[in-house]
Amino acid sequence: GDSVTQMEGPVTLSEEAFLTINCTYTATGYPSLFWYVQYPGEGLQLLLKATKADDKGSNKGFEATYRKETTSFHLEKGSVQVSDSAVYFCALWNFGNEKLTFGTGTRLTIIP
Amino acid sequence: EAQVTQNPRYLITVTGKKLTVTCSQNMNHEYMSWYRQDPGLGLRQIYYSMNVEVTDKGDVPEGYKVSRKEKRNFPLILESPSPNQTSLYFCASSPLGAGTGELFFGEGSRLTVL
């Protein structure tokens, strides 16, 4: 079945550092890929998405590129802020399913 | 304001005492779903509903029931809760189904079963 693997957390960075959170997937066909963010005490929110190979999703300074050759969708941000502290989930949707398959989440803490 | 509302937000109960977690959305979405979030496991789907009176099992449906009598409401029922159902539960909705990937999540309901 489909699966998503994220880098283990927690990740702690200083403000203005460069961020990468790795995400790889296993799926048949051509899934759509997503990053969701969960701020403390809140539900998940869609951060960005990409629906086909080589697409780049972007939002709030975050970017991720759908790499079919490496089955990856790594999340990046050039300069993180304290307000980016949250848990980040990589997820995929595959045709025929009525659910998102989530990774285990990566907790990110940004230190001033 | 467009939102998904869950109640209760926090609940401590005992084994075997039936409980219901309510979920309501005000966006006229057809699709609704329940997930549970556990450390090291991410989110796993419990049940989903494509429309009124249409429900189906997700990956971890054992011990849960749902109903969809109205479009806006999708309650999660634990008939006889057990400690392994201690978890953080999220309700989500979408206008076009999971395929868009854009699910709108509630704030979560943290359940502890003693």
HADDOCK unambig.tbl for C-alpha pairs under 7 A between the chains (distance, minus, plus):
assign (segid A and resid 42 and name CA) (segid B and resid 107 and name CA) 4.75 0.50 0.50
assign (segid A and resid 43 and name CA) (segid B and resid 105 and name CA) 5.37 0.50 0.50
assign (segid A and resid 43 and name CA) (segid B and resid 106 and name CA) 5.36 0.50 0.50
assign (segid A and resid 43 and name CA) (segid B and resid 107 and name CA) 4.14 0.50 0.50
assign (segid A and resid 43 and name CA) (segid B and resid 108 and name CA) 6.00 0.50 0.50
assign (segid A and resid 44 and name CA) (segid B and resid 105 and name CA) 5.73 0.50 0.50
assign (segid A and resid 45 and name CA) (segid B and resid 104 and name CA) 6.88 0.50 0.50
assign (segid A and resid 45 and name CA) (segid B and resid 105 and name CA) 6.94 0.50 0.50
assign (segid A and resid 46 and name CA) (segid B and resid 102 and name CA) 6.31 0.50 0.50
assign (segid A and resid 93 and name CA) (segid B and resid 99 and name CA) 6.16 0.50 0.50
assign (segid A and resid 93 and name CA) (segid B and resid 101 and name CA) 6.61 0.50 0.50
assign (segid A and resid 98 and name CA) (segid B and resid 97 and name CA) 6.74 0.50 0.50
assign (segid A and resid 98 and name CA) (segid B and resid 98 and name CA) 5.09 0.50 0.50
assign (segid A and resid 98 and name CA) (segid B and resid 99 and name CA) 6.77 0.50 0.50
assign (segid A and resid 99 and name CA) (segid B and resid 45 and name CA) 6.89 0.50 0.50
assign (segid A and resid 99 and name CA) (segid B and resid 98 and name CA) 5.30 0.50 0.50
assign (segid A and resid 100 and name CA) (segid B and resid 98 and name CA) 6.55 0.50 0.50
assign (segid A and resid 100 and name CA) (segid B and resid 101 and name CA) 6.91 0.50 0.50
assign (segid A and resid 102 and name CA) (segid B and resid 42 and name CA) 6.03 0.50 0.50
assign (segid A and resid 102 and name CA) (segid B and resid 43 and name CA) 5.85 0.50 0.50
assign (segid A and resid 103 and name CA) (segid B and resid 42 and name CA) 5.58 0.50 0.50
assign (segid A and resid 104 and name CA) (segid B and resid 40 and name CA) 5.48 0.50 0.50
assign (segid A and resid 104 and name CA) (segid B and resid 41 and name CA) 5.12 0.50 0.50
assign (segid A and resid 104 and name CA) (segid B and resid 42 and name CA) 3.76 0.50 0.50
assign (segid A and resid 105 and name CA) (segid B and resid 42 and name CA) 5.98 0.50 0.50
